[in-house]
Amino acid sequence: MPFRRADAPGRGVADAALARALEEISRLGGGTVESYPEDTAGRKVPGSFLYNATVALFERHGFERIRQIGKHHWVVSRFVG
């Protein structure tokens, strides 16, 4: 599980890292950004199993699901200008 304060849900290290990465991509000219996160809705998944974070995290940052690529994994995409 990402490190975060107990009173600050949704604002852990993964959230901050993604926000900063998107800022840097924008600063460098932007483009299409893709990732392959796991959908954890309705089930518990140990944080150590989340290689590429969760779909919910990416959706909070404006990504959209493009296609499912496994039982719980998706391609998500967003254009950064």
Secondary structure by P-SEA (a helix, b strand, c coil): ccccccccccccaaaaaaaaaaaaaaaacccbbbbbbbbcccbbbbccccccccaaaaaaacccccccccccccbbbbbcc
